[in-house]
């Protein structure tokens, strides 16, 4: 991705409402290149909606602006460019069940980046090796465990060589014993300098890998800071009560 | 005259067999053409109904509802006997294929729509998030999955179209049924009708069996 002087992602006065119900309220957020941001907060606080606005899976109020690497996120031809630059990993994996694992990873580079099948396959095998599932390349997603499927989903997102990776609760639908293997892959990724925005309930992971932690509640960005600031010394009462609830169980 | 001589008269049957087989060829021509046109038309209508501008979506819905409501025999007679009054004169073959295809496309569109709507929303989202175009999303992701789901109902529809080709006999199309009724008149014996019925069964039984197997296969959740 081209170097820009400003932040890689810039969100200004992001508002979103379903009818009269406000989902996101005046969110301002800048994410620098290479930064790892974890978003925490109670269910229904708008965390997932926020990151789904970044690649416009969710529409938002037209007077809000989101830019990714200088390109404004809005419906139209520029959106495909943004989406090619922004990878996403979903809570429910959303792998393509009718294609092999290998084909899942190869498809988007071939269709969007016009990569040759040979290049796409070489790259896909490389990425599958990186997330530790080379041996499963010829299998179908349904034959894999949840943790393996999510690692394929990460490889699929990485195949587009995105400047930013969005993770929407990537471990929330996994059996507990599979959470670790996915977090390990993400931890390794965070070390490679790729920009990551992660919605998560894994507080230990957030503390460990995040450059910045954001706490959201009721559609508002309540507090942002380093992991130490948020977890050890939160300023807002709402943050304190949330952390008390999730850390003492 | 005993039963055997009336309904299963071997000499009459052998005598009329070439005629019946010619009828079968015509039936297959009408059926296969209508099935193919109906499939293509139905797929187009289904995708357009989901993605075309609102105005066209309404038109497509009206089309689908009308052609699912009208009895095929009525439509066929309208096409063959009424349209000439406005200068549209279709041959018996084209009349039959037109009527069958129009109706089949309406049913097929509904089948495809149900199939597309059965695909989890996450598949569309994952495609969007990867930057796939709308066309690629349909061709690579959605339709390959939807088609697997709709193979049993589609096959069922094909069977219905094949059976409904018999209606073409009312517009003087020399299909299997028409040939059988003519042979019956000629021989003054109903054996050719029985022969035609057996040929229809021999043609469609395997398809019915295939549908039953497919439905069993898919209901087991095997993909």
Interface residues (C-beta under 8 A of the other chain):
Chain A: X55 X57 X80 X81 X83 X84 X86 X87 X88 X90 X92 X94 X95 X96 X97 X98 X107 X108 X111 X112 X142 X156 X157 X160
Chain B: X120 X122 X123 X125 X126 X128 X129 X130 X131 X132 X133 X136 X140 X141 X144 X145 X148 X223
